[in-house]
Amino acid sequence: MSDAVDAGGSVGEWADDPADGWFPESVAARYDGPGGANAPEAVTPAVDVLAGLADGPVLEFAVGTGRIAAPLAARGVRVSGIELSRAMAGRAAGKPGGAAVEVTIGDMTSTRVAGKFSLVFLVFNTISNVVTQDGQVAVFRNAAAHLRPGGLFLVEVGLPDLRRLPPGQDTVPFTVAHGDDGGGYVGFDQYDVVTQEFTSNHVTVAPDGTGRFRRVPFRYAWPAELDLMARIAGMRLKHRWADWDGSALTAESTKHISIWEK
């Protein structure tokens, strides 16, 4: 049985806990850095759409540090969340609106929280953190179990860069950055096109030449495969966009936002 946490607890004293998986304290402490996914231009459009879709309480799978849940709650939406990492969840209440988000520690493939919801959402590629097809199907089943009839399940996830792979190559770089101080960062994805598994690899080099390497496993699934998972869970596709602005998905799109209805 999963347990709810007071997200206002002090996390600075926590050491890395293996139960936190790929998002322990050492990662959570850096997760809310400026720019990128935390920039207003990334957060605000997502919150706008989710607030518009909410017609009652909502539930976020993999709520993380409250990047989306907290500003959504600040708009008056009743938000609950499920999060595997205590280190991540412990930061939610420090954000405006975050104190109103009730976070339950658990696995989004199976953890249940009380109530029925108008919307369940899973953003920023987190469905891919579940690295088996069976596990991803379980996420869809769990989302459907939390929805009231007519409720919506929204997933935001990137599309794999397989078009950039020539024969014999399995690696695609996505970021190469050089700092004026001599430091730098390289990020690259490494794909197995047979199993649909891939790893996201992050190499950070400090100005003194010391480095840090982090490797995180994922599994990609094409939109059609996700539609089949939704059907297994008793849901049907309602919308599919290339971004939060509602633009059409094309062959050049790098991600999709899909919404299924129970």
C-alpha atoms as one frame of an Amber mdcrd trajectory, in Angstrom:
protein
   0.000   0.000   0.000   1.475   3.348  -0.992   1.545   6.201   1.447   0.845
   9.909   1.102   3.632  12.325   1.958   3.730  15.838   3.271   5.591  17.453
   0.403   6.722  20.201   2.735   9.249  17.971   4.517  12.902  18.932   4.634
  14.706  17.125   1.823  18.131  18.669   2.178  19.053  16.112   4.832  18.053
  13.091   2.741  20.713  10.879   1.188  20.079   8.989  -2.040  17.534   6.230
  -1.461  17.505   3.258  -3.872  13.704   3.282  -3.634  13.738   6.599  -5.501
  14.910   4.805  -8.633  16.429   7.026 -11.306  15.387  10.230  -9.492  17.138
  10.202  -6.095  18.046  13.227  -4.005  21.176  13.955  -6.030  18.991  14.364
  -9.145  16.050  16.055  -7.420  18.366  18.724  -6.016  19.204  19.849  -9.573
  15.898  19.123 -11.275  14.300  22.525 -10.833  17.113  24.483 -12.452  16.191
  27.529 -14.554  15.277  27.239 -18.206  14.397  24.153 -20.219  11.335  22.298
 -18.978  10.983  24.737 -16.066  10.887  27.883 -18.199   7.546  29.741 -18.233
   7.254  29.220 -21.994   7.322  25.445 -21.359   5.133  25.339 -18.248   2.419
  27.895 -18.998   1.054  26.380 -22.258   0.789  22.965 -20.611  -1.011  24.360
 -17.580  -3.352  26.362 -19.840  -4.416  23.224 -21.709  -4.763  21.064 -18.602
  -6.816  23.709 -16.802  -9.105  23.891 -19.823  -9.574  20.123 -19.904 -10.193
  19.781 -16.159 -13.851  19.372 -15.293 -13.376  18.311 -11.700 -10.449  16.797
  -9.766  -7.355  15.785 -11.745  -4.561  13.306 -11.119  -0.982  13.546 -12.355
   1.055  10.377 -12.777   4.770  10.964 -12.040   4.094  14.344 -10.476   7.818
  14.884  -9.837   8.655  18.148  -8.097   5.285  19.679  -8.950   6.508  21.470
 -12.078   3.002  21.253 -13.599   0.817  20.202 -10.655   1.670  23.194  -8.457
   0.796  25.976 -10.947  -2.303  24.016 -11.954  -3.410  23.856  -8.314  -2.645
  27.581  -7.986  -5.381  28.161 -10.578  -7.919  26.510  -8.312  -7.889  23.015
  -9.849  -7.987  20.184  -7.313  -4.820  18.196  -8.072  -3.598  14.855  -6.731
  -0.405  13.117  -7.771   1.431   9.792  -7.750   5.240   9.834  -7.584   7.761
   7.046  -7.085  10.570   9.262  -5.760  10.234  10.770  -2.301  13.139  13.085
  -3.106  11.235  14.561  -6.068   7.829  14.689  -4.342   9.304  16.421  -1.308
   9.871  19.584  -3.333   6.335  20.156  -4.572   5.041  22.116  -1.584   7.793
  24.695  -1.970   6.204  25.982  -5.172   3.217  28.370  -5.299   0.136  26.156
  -5.210   2.154  23.083  -4.300   0.889  22.835  -0.734  -2.557  22.016  -2.131
  -1.289  19.026  -4.139  -1.719  15.718  -2.306   1.071  13.407  -3.444   0.968
   9.648  -2.925   4.257   7.775  -3.032   3.959   4.787  -5.338   4.313   3.263
  -8.790   2.013   4.710 -11.448   1.534   1.257 -12.966  -0.393   0.047  -9.929
  -0.816   2.613  -7.141  -4.411   3.707  -6.526  -5.677   6.854  -4.860  -9.195
   7.476  -3.662 -11.771   9.127  -5.872 -12.676   9.448  -9.533 -11.074  12.060
 -11.730 -12.035  14.111 -14.758  -8.480  14.024 -16.085  -5.354  11.922 -15.572
  -2.184  13.261 -17.178   1.375  12.082 -17.700   3.747  14.618 -19.249   7.361
  15.232 -20.276   8.146  11.774 -21.714   7.527   9.953 -18.436   5.534   7.111
 -20.021   8.894   6.102 -21.535  10.387   5.683 -18.050   8.317   2.501 -17.904
  10.645   0.214 -19.839   8.379  -2.726 -20.765   5.290  -2.906 -22.936   3.412
  -4.720 -20.158   4.284  -1.912 -17.762   3.089   0.755 -20.170  -0.187  -1.121
 -20.665  -0.533  -1.195 -16.871  -0.148   2.612 -16.792  -3.072   2.957 -19.216
  -5.176   0.500 -17.210  -4.413   2.372 -13.996  -5.295   5.706 -15.592  -8.622
   4.326 -16.821  -9.367   2.899 -13.369  -9.038   6.404 -11.893 -11.252   8.093
 -14.495 -14.949   8.658 -14.277 -16.942   7.822 -17.449 -16.072  10.379 -20.087
 -12.845  11.258 -18.292  -9.638  11.978 -20.210  -6.111  10.561 -20.130  -3.411
  12.854 -21.579   0.144  11.817 -22.417   2.952  14.091 -23.645   5.873  12.129
 -25.085   8.682  12.596 -27.567   8.960  10.740 -30.851  12.181   8.766 -31.314
  14.786  10.234 -33.661  15.086   7.054 -35.698  15.036   8.951 -39.006  18.462
  10.284 -38.062  19.975   6.806 -37.774  21.893   5.627 -40.870  22.566   1.881
 -41.218  24.965   0.673 -38.544  24.476   3.642 -36.209  22.521   3.467 -32.959
  23.304   6.834 -31.349  21.778  10.299 -31.838  23.218  13.358 -30.024  20.659
  15.888 -28.856  22.813  18.478 -27.039  26.445  19.531 -27.216  27.312  22.574
 -25.104  30.633  24.240 -24.316  30.996  26.616 -21.379  33.255  29.668 -21.395
  34.868  28.276 -18.245  36.069  25.133 -20.014  33.250  22.905 -18.844  30.707
  21.291 -21.092  27.812  18.915 -21.562  26.974  16.230 -24.105  23.626  14.452
 -24.288  22.857  11.539 -26.604  20.271   8.797 -27.004  21.260   5.213 -27.849
  18.554   3.081 -29.495  17.802  -0.622 -29.846  15.300  -0.680 -32.709  14.467
  -4.347 -32.092  13.341  -4.049 -28.464  12.295  -0.344 -28.666  14.491   0.253
 -25.643  16.853   3.205 -25.534  19.037   5.009 -23.063  19.395   8.734 -22.512
  23.030   9.506 -21.734  24.305  12.669 -20.060  27.983  13.589 -19.784  28.862
  16.699 -17.784  32.451  17.965 -17.599  33.470  20.497 -14.953  36.039  23.259
 -15.650  38.686  21.265 -13.783  38.231  18.340 -16.168  36.318  16.060 -13.796
  33.165  14.546 -15.201  29.837  12.999 -14.325  28.025  10.394 -16.435  24.351
   9.521 -16.029  22.524   6.879 -18.055  18.729   6.451 -17.834  16.778   3.626
 -19.546  13.578   4.224 -21.510  11.214   2.465 -23.893   9.667   4.274 -26.844
   6.242   3.469 -28.274   4.733   4.818 -31.472   1.376   6.662 -31.320  -0.432
   3.689 -32.877   0.912   1.394 -30.156  -0.275   3.800 -27.465  -3.710   3.882
 -29.115  -3.868   0.083 -28.789  -2.880   0.320 -25.116  -5.716   2.805 -24.645
  -8.188   0.425 -26.310  -7.074  -2.391 -24.023  -7.868  -0.073 -21.099 -11.283
   0.908 -22.465 -10.395   4.310 -23.933 -10.495   5.836 -27.424  -8.400   8.573
 -28.997 -10.027  12.010 -28.851  -7.199  14.424 -29.765  -3.613  14.205 -30.986
  -1.422  17.299 -31.344   2.195  18.089 -32.113   2.393  20.504 -29.179   0.380
  22.272 -26.497  -0.801  24.825 -29.070  -2.997  22.184 -30.699  -0.980  22.083
 -33.931  -1.312  19.071 -36.203   1.038  16.122 -35.890   3.239  15.744 -38.979
   6.171  13.639 -40.128   8.473  16.404 -38.861   6.999  16.527 -35.349   9.375
  15.722 -32.487   6.689  14.852 -29.928   2.952  14.378 -29.573   0.277  15.148
 -27.039  -2.470  12.541 -27.162  -5.760  12.511 -25.295  -7.937   9.429 -24.901
 -11.472   9.337 -23.510 -12.878   6.646 -21.240
